[in-house]
Amino acid sequence: MKTLSKFGLSAITLVMCSALVSSCGKPAPEATAEPQVVEVSTDNKSTMSFIGDDKNRLDIYYPVTLSADTSHLSANQKQMLGVLIEASVIMDDLFWKQAFGEDKTAFLAQIEASPVQNFANINYGPWDRLNGDQAFLSGIDEKPLGAQFYPADMTKAEFEASDFADKDGLYSMVRRDKDGKLTAIPYSNFFEKELKQAAQLLTKAASLAEDQSFSDYLKLRAAALLTDDYQASDFAWMDMKTNPIELVYGPIETYEDQLFGYRAAFESYVLLKDLSWSERLSKYASFLPELQKGLPVEDKYKAQMPGTDADLNAYDVIYYAGHSNAGSKTIAINLPNDEQVQLQKGTRRLQLKNAMQAKFDNILVPIAQQLIVPEQRKHITFTAFFANTMFHEVAHGLGIKTVLDSEQTVRQALKEHASALEEGKADILGLYMVQQLLAKGAITQGMLEDYYVTFMAGIFRSVRFGASSAHGKANMIRFNFFKEQDAFSRNENGLYQVDMQKMGAAIDALSNKILTLQGDGDYTGVAELVADKGVIKAQLQEDLDKLTAADIPVDVDFNQGVKVLGL
C-alpha cells in the first residue's frame, strides 16, 4: 500500500510489535508484546507518542488527487470556485472545534511533521475514527460520545432530566450558564465571528454565479448561517436544476453527536455536475411513490408518501471539508434532512462519481479478490457499485419520517441509534429498489446477481469503518442478519458466496423489521438490535484481518484545493 505521508521519518522512531491490530470498529485484542510507540520530538513543546500495534495503521487511507477539468468554466465561475473553497475552509475549522475542541494548529504543532501528524489531521483529532474512536496518541482520554456539543461533565441522565429551550435542537451548543444549569447557545452566537466570515464569502460567490437559482441559494444559505434557520435555503436548494457548480454547505449531519444524535456538524462539498451521467439518472426519482406503495411492510408504515420533486445527478467532487472529510469519505449525498422539506419536495441525491471510482478500484475490487468465491467475482462491477450507492441515497426518501400517531420525528425518537438504523434502512431498501426496477425493465444494465454480489463485497468494505460510524454499524447489523437468514455461505477457505433466493427473502425481512422499528419509534427495540447485531464477531474479524494483512486500504484521503485545480 502506498504511504499517505508527505513528510519524512527522520524525526521519529518506530518500534514494531508482533501483535496485529484490527482496523475495524472494536477494541483490539490484548497485545502479547509491547505496542509500537512512535516518539515525536517537538522542540520545547510537550512530546506526544503514537500508540499502536502496527505501523501500517498510519497507511490505511489511500491517497487520491481530486482534480477535475475546469476548462469549460468561465472566468467568473473559476473565481467562484476559489471563493467556495475558501468558505469551505471555515467549515473545516468549525468542525475541528465541534469534534475536538482544542485549537487545531496548536494540537498539530505538538506532533512533528510525520505520518502521525497526517493521521491526526485525517481524523480531526487524536481518535481513530475507523477503529471505534480509539485514542492513538498517549495521554489522551477516550472520545466523549457527545464530542464537544455538550459540557464535558454532563451526564446523559442530567441532560434528560433538564428542561431548557432548544434542548434537542440541531443548531446549538449545550453549555452551562452562570448558575451551572444547562442551556443551549445557537451556532450563530457561539460561532458568530466565523459564520459572519462564511456568510460574506457565500454572498461574494453569489455575485459571481451565472446561474440565478444557484445565486439565490447562496444568498439564502448565507442568511441562514446568521439566523440558524436553514429551511428556506433547503427549499431553494431543492429548486436548483440547471447549475453546473454545486455547493453543500453548513451544519448538516448529526453522526458526530453519538450521545443523542441531535446536533448537526459543519461540513462542505464543492462539486461539478456531470451532465451526461446526470441525464441517465434522471428517470429513477419518478418511481418513488410507486415503490413506496410496494414496500414489504404493513400499509400504515408506508402511508407518508415521499415528494416527487426529487432528482438524481452525478458529480465530480473537487473539495471536501469538515465532517464530510473526517475519516471515511462520503461517496453519495441525500439531502436535505429537514423532514418537512422531504415530504413536500422529496430530496436531491448527489452521486460523487470520481470518489466512487477511486474506492471501487483501490478498495472494493481487492476485497472481492480476498473474500468472494472466484465464480462470483465476475459479478463485481462498477455499474452495480454505482447503482447500489445511488439507490441507497434514493431509498432515504422511502419509508417513514415521523412516528405513527405522533408529531415526533423518527430521529428524535431513536436518538443516538437513529443514524445507524436510517443508514441500514437506506442500504436494504436500495437493494429492494434494484430488485423492483430490474423486474420493471427500468434498469437495463447488468443482472440481479451483479448487484447482490457487489453489495456483499460492499458490506466488507463498509464494516471496516467501525462501530463509531453509523454506516459501519449498519453493515455489522446487516451482515449478522443475513448470516442468520443463510443469505450467504462461507466455505472452508473463508470465501463467501451469495445465495440468490435466500438473499431476496432476507432483504424483505430486514426491510420489514427496520421500517416497523422506525414507524413505532421503538427506541428499546432498536437498542436491542444494535446490541445484538451491531458487533463484529470472531469469524468476521478473522476475515477482516486478511484484508489488513493484504494491505488493502480502508478508505481514501484527498489531495485537494485551488492549487490542485490550477485555479
VEXDO-434811 format. One line per field, with one value per residue (C-alpha): residue in one letter; chain; z, x negated, y negated. Coordinates in Angstrom, 2 decimals. Example, Ala and Ser with C-alpha at 12.3 -4.5 7.8 and 13.67 -1.06 7.14 Angstrom:
torba = A;S;
vexse = A;A;
Z = 7.80;7.14;
X = -12.30;-13.67;
Y = 4.50;1.06;
END
This chain:
torba = M;K;T;L;S;K;F;G;L;S;A;I;T;L;V;M;C;S;A;L;V;S;S;C;G;K;P;A;P;E;A;T;A;E;P;Q;V;V;E;V;S;T;D;N;K;S;T;M;S;F;I;G;D;D;K;N;R;L;D;I;Y;Y;P;V;T;L;S;A;D;T;S;H;L;S;A;N;Q;K;Q;M;L;G;V;L;I;E;A;S;V;I;M;D;D;L;F;W;K;Q;A;F;G;E;D;K;T;A;F;L;A;Q;I;E;A;S;P;V;Q;N;F;A;N;I;N;Y;G;P;W;D;R;L;N;G;D;Q;A;F;L;S;G;I;D;E;K;P;L;G;A;Q;F;Y;P;A;D;M;T;K;A;E;F;E;A;S;D;F;A;D;K;D;G;L;Y;S;M;V;R;R;D;K;D;G;K;L;T;A;I;P;Y;S;N;F;F;E;K;E;L;K;Q;A;A;Q;L;L;T;K;A;A;S;L;A;E;D;Q;S;F;S;D;Y;L;K;L;R;A;A;A;L;L;T;D;D;Y;Q;A;S;D;F;A;W;M;D;M;K;T;N;P;I;E;L;V;Y;G;P;I;E;T;Y;E;D;Q;L;F;G;Y;R;A;A;F;E;S;Y;V;L;L;K;D;L;S;W;S;E;R;L;S;K;Y;A;S;F;L;P;E;L;Q;K;G;L;P;V;E;D;K;Y;K;A;Q;M;P;G;T;D;A;D;L;N;A;Y;D;V;I;Y;Y;A;G;H;S;N;A;G;S;K;T;I;A;I;N;L;P;N;D;E;Q;V;Q;L;Q;K;G;T;R;R;L;Q;L;K;N;A;M;Q;A;K;F;D;N;I;L;V;P;I;A;Q;Q;L;I;V;P;E;Q;R;K;H;I;T;F;T;A;F;F;A;N;T;M;F;H;E;V;A;H;G;L;G;I;K;T;V;L;D;S;E;Q;T;V;R;Q;A;L;K;E;H;A;S;A;L;E;E;G;K;A;D;I;L;G;L;Y;M;V;Q;Q;L;L;A;K;G;A;I;T;Q;G;M;L;E;D;Y;Y;V;T;F;M;A;G;I;F;R;S;V;R;F;G;A;S;S;A;H;G;K;A;N;M;I;R;F;N;F;F;K;E;Q;D;A;F;S;R;N;E;N;G;L;Y;Q;V;D;M;Q;K;M;G;A;A;I;D;A;L;S;N;K;I;L;T;L;Q;G;D;G;D;Y;T;G;V;A;E;L;V;A;D;K;G;V;I;K;A;Q;L;Q;E;D;L;D;K;L;T;A;A;D;I;P;V;D;V;D;F;N;Q;G;V;K;V;L;G;L;
vexse = A;A;A;A;A;A;A;A;A;A;A;A;A;A;A;A;A;A;A;A;A;A;A;A;A;A;A;A;A;A;A;A;A;A;A;A;A;A;A;A;A;A;A;A;A;A;A;A;A;A;A;A;A;A;A;A;A;A;A;A;A;A;A;A;A;A;A;A;A;A;A;A;A;A;A;A;A;A;A;A;A;A;A;A;A;A;A;A;A;A;A;A;A;A;A;A;A;A;A;A;A;A;A;A;A;A;A;A;A;A;A;A;A;A;A;A;A;A;A;A;A;A;A;A;A;A;A;A;A;A;A;A;A;A;A;A;A;A;A;A;A;A;A;A;A;A;A;A;A;A;A;A;A;A;A;A;A;A;A;A;A;A;A;A;A;A;A;A;A;A;A;A;A;A;A;A;A;A;A;A;A;A;A;A;A;A;A;A;A;A;A;A;A;A;A;A;A;A;A;A;A;A;A;A;A;A;A;A;A;A;A;A;A;A;A;A;A;A;A;A;A;A;A;A;A;A;A;A;A;A;A;A;A;A;A;A;A;A;A;A;A;A;A;A;A;A;A;A;A;A;A;A;A;A;A;A;A;A;A;A;A;A;A;A;A;A;A;A;A;A;A;A;A;A;A;A;A;A;A;A;A;A;A;A;A;A;A;A;A;A;A;A;A;A;A;A;A;A;A;A;A;A;A;A;A;A;A;A;A;A;A;A;A;A;A;A;A;A;A;A;A;A;A;A;A;A;A;A;A;A;A;A;A;A;A;A;A;A;A;A;A;A;A;A;A;A;A;A;A;A;A;A;A;A;A;A;A;A;A;A;A;A;A;A;A;A;A;A;A;A;A;A;A;A;A;A;A;A;A;A;A;A;A;A;A;A;A;A;A;A;A;A;A;A;A;A;A;A;A;A;A;A;A;A;A;A;A;A;A;A;A;A;A;A;A;A;A;A;A;A;A;A;A;A;A;A;A;A;A;A;A;A;A;A;A;A;A;A;A;A;A;A;A;A;A;A;A;A;A;A;A;A;A;A;A;A;A;A;A;A;A;A;A;A;A;A;A;A;A;A;A;A;A;A;A;A;A;A;A;A;A;A;A;A;A;A;A;A;A;A;A;A;A;A;A;A;A;A;A;A;A;A;A;A;A;A;A;A;A;A;A;A;A;A;A;A;A;A;A;A;A;A;A;A;A;A;A;A;A;A;A;A;A;A;A;A;A;A;A;A;A;A;A;A;A;A;A;A;A;A;A;A;A;A;A;A;A;A;A;A;A;A;A;A;A;A;A;
Z = 0.00;-0.72;2.26;2.89;4.30;2.55;5.36;6.24;9.05;10.32;13.50;14.69;15.95;15.01;17.29;15.88;17.88;16.67;17.51;14.67;15.39;13.70;11.54;12.43;14.86;18.11;20.64;19.55;21.31;24.23;22.87;23.53;23.25;23.88;21.42;18.80;20.01;17.73;19.79;18.38;19.12;19.32;20.37;23.54;23.33;25.07;23.48;22.10;21.20;18.71;20.38;18.12;17.31;13.68;11.86;8.82;10.72;9.61;5.98;5.92;3.73;0.03;-1.38;-4.20;-6.03;-6.55;-9.89;-12.49;-15.93;-15.41;-18.95;-19.80;-16.96;-17.41;-15.62;-13.12;-12.44;-11.81;-9.45;-7.71;-7.16;-5.35;-3.12;-2.35;-1.37;0.85;2.52;2.92;4.94;7.57;7.82;8.27;11.17;12.85;12.66;14.41;17.26;17.38;17.19;19.30;20.88;21.03;18.63;15.50;14.82;18.42;18.59;15.34;16.33;19.17;16.59;14.38;10.63;10.15;9.21;12.76;12.19;8.90;10.58;13.24;10.52;8.68;11.91;13.03;16.41;18.40;17.97;15.21;13.52;11.74;14.87;17.19;18.04;19.94;21.05;19.06;20.98;24.50;27.29;25.52;27.21;25.34;22.98;24.52;22.85;22.54;21.08;22.06;21.64;25.39;28.60;29.46;32.93;31.73;32.13;29.88;32.87;33.73;30.18;30.01;33.38;32.37;30.73;28.58;25.22;22.07;24.12;21.12;18.54;15.51;15.58;19.13;21.54;25.05;27.82;31.46;32.44;35.37;37.77;36.37;34.62;31.07;28.30;24.50;22.65;18.95;16.49;15.11;18.54;19.59;16.26;15.40;14.07;11.77;10.47;9.59;7.53;5.87;5.06;3.44;1.24;0.16;-0.69;-2.75;-4.55;-5.27;-7.10;-9.35;-10.04;-13.57;-12.67;-10.94;-8.88;-7.53;-6.72;-4.85;-2.87;-1.87;-0.56;1.44;2.81;3.85;5.71;7.35;8.85;10.77;11.87;12.32;10.12;7.20;5.85;3.26;1.82;1.81;-0.28;-2.61;-2.90;-3.96;-6.73;-8.39;-11.64;-14.09;-12.01;-13.27;-9.96;-6.69;-3.03;0.00;2.98;6.67;9.74;8.24;9.53;13.17;13.15;15.25;18.15;19.29;22.65;21.32;17.55;17.86;16.95;13.37;12.36;9.96;6.55;2.91;-0.55;-3.72;-6.83;-10.61;-12.28;-14.84;-17.27;-19.34;-16.33;-14.67;-17.70;-17.44;-13.79;-14.04;-14.66;-11.40;-8.93;-10.56;-9.38;-5.67;-4.97;-6.72;-4.86;-1.54;-2.05;-2.65;0.44;2.28;5.41;6.71;4.97;7.99;7.81;4.22;4.28;4.37;0.64;-0.44;-2.55;-6.27;-6.94;-6.25;-8.64;-9.19;-10.50;-10.86;-9.88;-9.68;-6.19;-6.00;-2.31;0.98;4.33;7.92;8.81;5.21;5.18;8.59;8.45;5.79;2.84;1.60;-1.96;-2.25;-0.63;0.09;1.32;2.80;6.14;7.07;7.28;6.16;3.05;2.30;2.49;0.37;-2.14;-1.73;-1.68;-4.03;-4.50;-5.47;-6.68;-6.32;-9.29;-9.11;-5.39;-6.03;-8.78;-6.50;-3.80;-6.26;-7.95;-4.89;-2.18;-3.34;-6.13;-3.94;-1.16;-3.60;-4.61;-0.96;0.26;-2.63;-4.32;-7.74;-9.67;-8.38;-8.75;-12.31;-10.79;-9.03;-11.37;-11.11;-12.65;-9.75;-7.16;-8.55;-8.66;-5.16;-3.80;-5.77;-4.70;-1.12;-1.30;-3.12;-0.51;2.24;0.77;1.29;4.48;7.33;8.70;11.78;14.40;13.85;15.59;16.69;15.61;16.84;14.12;13.88;14.50;17.78;18.93;18.23;19.47;19.16;17.26;14.61;12.22;12.18;11.64;8.90;7.08;7.42;6.00;3.03;2.25;2.37;0.59;-2.05;-2.88;-2.80;-5.40;-7.60;-7.45;-8.45;-11.17;-12.79;-12.87;-14.48;-17.06;-15.78;-15.07;-18.23;-17.26;-15.54;-13.78;-10.22;-9.23;-10.09;-7.60;-4.85;-5.05;-5.32;-2.34;-0.35;-1.08;-0.10;3.37;3.98;2.79;4.99;8.12;8.37;9.19;12.73;15.40;15.75;12.20;11.53;8.19;9.80;12.49;9.90;7.94;11.07;11.72;8.14;7.96;11.11;10.00;6.58;8.22;10.37;7.23;5.28;2.61;2.04;2.79;3.74;2.53;4.22;2.57;4.10;0.81;0.63;-1.85;-2.16;-2.20;-4.62;-3.36;0.33;-0.19;-1.63;1.34;3.81;2.15;2.62;6.24;7.26;5.41;7.36;10.69;10.21;8.87;11.75;14.36;12.81;12.49;16.08;17.34;19.24;20.97;23.13;20.15;18.14;21.11;21.39;17.66;17.81;20.92;19.41;15.81;15.67;16.54;14.67;15.72;15.76;12.31;10.56;12.43;11.19;7.61;8.02;9.38;5.98;4.37;6.82;6.22;2.45;2.89;1.38;2.24;4.49;2.84;0.81;1.64;-0.73;-2.08;-2.93;-3.21;-5.56;-6.45;-7.41;-9.64;-11.15;-10.12;
X = 0.00;-1.22;-2.01;0.08;-2.79;-4.21;-6.73;-9.97;-10.54;-13.81;-12.31;-10.52;-11.48;-9.43;-9.38;-7.20;-5.47;-4.47;-0.78;1.55;4.36;7.71;8.57;12.23;14.66;13.92;11.12;8.02;7.33;4.95;1.44;-1.04;-4.01;-4.80;-2.85;-4.64;-5.45;-6.35;-8.19;-7.83;-10.35;-8.72;-11.49;-10.42;-6.91;-5.47;-6.23;-3.33;-3.51;-1.64;-0.45;0.45;-0.29;-1.28;-2.93;-0.75;2.21;0.94;1.34;4.98;6.01;5.19;4.10;6.27;5.95;9.26;8.66;11.23;11.48;12.46;11.66;15.37;15.96;15.96;13.55;16.28;17.11;13.46;13.16;16.33;14.85;11.94;14.31;16.37;13.24;12.17;15.59;15.25;12.06;14.18;16.47;13.36;12.14;15.55;15.83;12.46;13.95;17.09;15.23;12.13;12.36;8.63;7.05;6.11;2.85;1.65;2.59;0.86;-2.20;-2.78;-3.37;-6.40;-5.72;-5.28;-2.76;-1.40;-0.52;1.11;3.14;4.31;5.25;7.33;9.10;9.71;8.19;6.44;9.09;9.02;12.41;12.16;11.16;14.06;12.69;9.79;7.18;3.96;1.86;0.54;2.13;5.49;8.75;11.50;13.58;16.75;19.83;21.23;17.97;17.83;21.56;22.14;20.26;17.54;19.00;22.59;24.17;26.85;29.20;28.66;29.47;32.64;33.83;33.18;35.67;34.34;35.06;33.81;32.84;32.87;32.04;29.88;28.07;26.95;24.13;25.13;23.23;23.71;24.99;23.63;25.71;24.37;27.61;27.68;28.52;28.37;26.38;27.29;24.48;24.95;23.91;21.39;19.51;20.53;17.17;16.54;20.11;20.14;16.99;18.56;21.74;19.69;17.90;21.14;22.57;19.47;19.82;23.48;22.38;20.15;22.71;24.08;27.00;29.71;31.11;27.64;27.08;30.39;29.48;26.09;27.69;30.28;27.62;25.52;28.52;29.18;25.70;26.58;30.08;29.89;32.98;31.99;35.36;35.77;32.34;33.17;36.28;34.20;31.61;34.33;35.40;31.97;31.89;29.51;26.48;23.21;21.46;22.84;22.26;23.43;22.67;23.34;24.32;25.95;25.40;25.77;23.47;20.81;23.25;23.15;24.69;28.12;27.81;29.33;26.62;25.51;21.85;20.33;19.20;18.89;18.64;17.77;18.82;19.05;22.07;21.51;24.30;24.17;24.27;26.96;29.21;29.01;30.12;32.99;35.72;35.41;36.80;40.23;40.60;40.50;44.27;44.89;42.02;43.24;46.58;44.86;42.63;42.71;44.40;47.91;49.69;49.57;45.75;45.75;48.59;46.26;45.71;42.41;42.34;41.95;39.85;36.67;33.76;30.64;27.40;23.78;20.88;17.13;16.32;13.40;13.33;14.39;14.34;15.34;17.46;17.54;13.75;13.23;12.15;14.15;15.21;18.76;19.40;23.07;25.33;29.05;30.35;31.93;32.55;35.45;38.43;40.91;38.89;38.61;42.35;43.15;40.31;38.52;34.74;31.82;29.33;25.79;23.57;19.88;18.65;14.90;14.76;16.79;14.43;11.42;12.95;14.11;10.73;8.49;10.63;13.70;12.08;9.12;11.57;13.51;10.29;9.70;13.20;15.59;15.62;13.89;17.03;18.89;16.09;17.18;20.30;18.30;18.91;18.66;22.12;23.57;21.47;22.60;26.26;26.23;24.75;27.19;30.27;29.07;29.42;32.75;34.06;33.60;36.75;38.75;40.37;41.48;40.28;42.46;43.51;47.02;49.76;47.20;45.54;42.20;39.67;38.01;34.68;35.92;37.49;34.50;31.88;28.29;29.44;31.36;28.45;27.31;30.85;31.52;28.34;29.36;32.78;31.28;28.93;31.59;34.31;31.78;31.48;35.27;35.41;32.87;35.00;38.14;36.60;34.83;38.14;39.83;37.07;36.25;32.69;31.24;27.60;26.38;28.23;29.52;26.52;24.20;26.00;26.22;22.59;21.25;23.44;21.98;18.43;19.55;20.51;16.89;15.77;18.13;17.96;14.29;15.43;16.04;18.69;18.22;19.54;23.29;22.51;20.13;22.65;25.43;23.27;22.50;26.24;26.92;24.06;25.23;28.87;28.00;25.90;28.86;31.03;28.43;28.31;24.67;22.38;18.70;16.52;13.54;11.20;13.03;14.63;18.21;20.95;24.33;27.46;29.72;33.06;32.33;30.80;34.09;36.05;33.55;33.87;37.64;37.38;34.84;36.73;39.86;38.03;36.35;39.42;41.51;38.95;38.81;42.58;43.12;40.31;39.18;36.01;35.72;36.16;33.50;31.11;31.56;30.96;27.76;26.51;27.21;26.16;24.16;20.94;18.11;18.00;14.91;15.24;15.88;12.97;10.73;11.75;11.28;7.79;6.99;7.71;5.42;2.67;3.08;2.54;5.92;6.78;9.75;10.59;9.16;7.60;7.73;5.10;7.32;7.57;7.14;3.55;4.55;7.27;4.93;7.21;
Y = 0.00;-3.49;-5.66;-8.73;-10.65;-13.65;-14.04;-12.31;-9.83;-11.28;-12.70;-9.58;-6.20;-3.17;-0.15;2.62;5.30;8.72;8.34;7.33;4.88;4.97;1.99;2.35;0.92;2.74;2.65;4.53;7.84;7.64;7.31;10.08;7.76;4.13;1.94;-0.08;-3.57;-6.43;-9.03;-12.52;-15.25;-18.68;-21.14;-23.00;-21.55;-18.52;-15.19;-13.17;-9.49;-7.35;-4.16;-1.27;2.33;1.90;-0.99;-0.17;-1.62;-5.01;-3.95;-2.78;-5.74;-5.53;-8.92;-10.27;-13.60;-15.42;-17.03;-18.00;-19.56;-23.20;-24.37;-24.70;-27.17;-30.93;-33.25;-34.20;-30.56;-29.70;-32.65;-31.50;-28.04;-29.65;-31.60;-28.48;-26.58;-29.49;-29.38;-25.62;-26.05;-27.84;-24.80;-22.69;-24.83;-24.85;-21.08;-20.74;-22.77;-20.64;-17.33;-18.00;-21.43;-22.09;-24.56;-22.63;-24.45;-24.16;-20.48;-19.52;-21.57;-19.14;-16.41;-16.89;-16.70;-12.96;-10.27;-10.63;-14.26;-13.39;-10.65;-13.13;-15.60;-12.99;-12.03;-15.63;-14.87;-12.13;-9.41;-6.80;-7.16;-3.81;-1.91;-2.65;-6.12;-4.58;-7.14;-6.76;-9.30;-8.92;-10.91;-11.17;-10.19;-8.38;-10.47;-11.91;-10.44;-13.92;-15.26;-18.96;-19.60;-19.18;-20.08;-17.59;-16.98;-16.50;-13.06;-11.66;-11.42;-15.09;-16.16;-14.08;-15.45;-19.07;-21.40;-24.21;-25.83;-24.08;-21.04;-18.70;-21.36;-20.80;-24.13;-24.85;-24.02;-22.95;-24.71;-25.70;-29.12;-31.17;-29.06;-25.80;-24.89;-23.53;-25.96;-25.92;-28.58;-28.97;-28.32;-31.83;-33.18;-30.54;-30.69;-34.25;-35.50;-32.54;-32.34;-36.04;-35.48;-32.45;-34.40;-37.16;-34.64;-32.96;-36.37;-37.13;-33.78;-34.60;-37.76;-35.63;-32.90;-32.81;-30.54;-32.59;-29.73;-28.98;-32.65;-32.76;-29.65;-31.04;-34.23;-32.31;-29.97;-32.96;-34.38;-31.00;-30.93;-34.09;-33.07;-29.25;-28.96;-26.75;-25.69;-28.47;-27.71;-23.98;-24.67;-26.86;-24.11;-21.69;-24.06;-24.24;-22.27;-23.93;-24.93;-23.33;-24.08;-22.72;-23.51;-21.52;-23.71;-24.27;-22.24;-19.16;-15.61;-14.53;-11.46;-13.21;-13.51;-9.89;-10.78;-11.76;-12.25;-15.73;-18.25;-18.91;-19.14;-21.66;-20.42;-21.36;-19.83;-21.74;-19.82;-19.98;-18.40;-15.64;-16.47;-13.27;-10.94;-13.04;-12.73;-8.93;-9.01;-11.48;-8.90;-6.96;-9.50;-9.32;-5.72;-6.67;-6.88;-3.55;-1.88;-3.32;-1.58;1.76;1.76;5.14;3.76;3.02;0.15;-2.15;-2.21;-3.46;-5.97;-9.01;-9.40;-10.95;-14.10;-13.65;-16.75;-14.79;-14.44;-12.39;-13.81;-12.73;-14.95;-15.15;-16.38;-18.80;-19.72;-18.13;-19.96;-19.35;-16.34;-15.08;-14.89;-13.24;-9.60;-7.75;-9.90;-10.19;-8.97;-9.97;-12.54;-12.57;-15.93;-17.95;-16.25;-18.53;-16.15;-18.82;-19.60;-15.88;-15.36;-18.42;-18.30;-14.99;-15.06;-15.54;-12.71;-13.58;-10.74;-11.59;-9.63;-10.27;-9.43;-6.27;-5.15;-5.65;-3.45;-0.80;-0.43;-0.62;0.99;2.93;4.95;6.01;7.01;9.20;10.95;11.84;12.77;13.64;17.07;16.99;17.93;14.84;12.29;11.53;10.00;7.26;4.32;0.54;0.25;2.27;0.40;-2.95;-1.84;-0.32;-3.54;-5.68;-3.73;-3.81;-7.58;-7.40;-4.96;-7.54;-9.08;-5.89;-4.66;-6.88;-10.23;-10.73;-8.19;-6.83;-8.84;-11.40;-14.63;-13.31;-12.62;-9.22;-10.95;-12.39;-9.13;-6.89;-9.39;-8.11;-4.99;-6.93;-7.41;-3.78;-2.49;-5.07;-4.05;-0.42;-1.25;-3.05;-0.16;2.51;0.52;-0.43;3.26;3.56;0.76;2.55;5.72;3.87;1.71;4.64;6.51;3.49;3.13;-0.36;0.81;2.29;2.84;5.99;8.78;9.10;11.23;8.31;6.09;8.72;9.86;6.31;5.41;8.33;7.16;3.67;4.92;5.93;2.50;0.51;2.67;1.70;-1.85;-0.59;-0.92;-4.68;-5.10;-4.89;-3.24;-0.75;0.21;0.57;3.00;5.06;5.41;6.40;8.92;10.71;10.63;12.04;14.74;15.84;15.93;18.00;15.29;16.26;19.17;19.28;22.16;23.81;21.30;18.34;17.27;16.07;16.96;15.25;17.42;15.56;16.89;16.53;13.10;11.83;13.18;11.68;8.27;8.31;9.50;6.86;4.12;5.00;5.03;1.66;-0.14;1.18;0.07;-3.40;-3.78;-2.72;-4.96;-1.87;-3.07;0.05;2.37;0.56;0.58;4.34;4.79;2.75;4.57;8.00;7.48;4.25;6.08;7.78;11.42;13.64;15.23;11.94;10.38;13.19;12.44;8.71;9.36;10.92;7.56;5.80;8.36;7.85;4.07;3.24;-0.39;-1.06;-4.35;-7.23;-10.58;-13.53;-15.88;-18.83;-22.58;-25.52;-24.61;-21.07;-22.51;-25.09;-27.96;
END
